[in-house]
């Protein structure tokens, strides 16, 4: 796993579960968290971000096996 991938995984694992999150354009931090897509969208509009990554976190993380 590359250092960038490890950072992304750590960031996602630190996110609140079962929420909509917005990740900064450079992928370095979570900039907004909300219960609905509409709420997280409003938050990023207020912040003034133009191209964040928006996704919903799972209710729980499933273990990975390689």
Secondary structure, 3 states (H helix, E strand, C coil): CCHHHHHHHHHHHHCCCCCEEEECCCCCCEEEEECCHHHHHHHHHHHCCCCCEEEECCCCCCCCCC
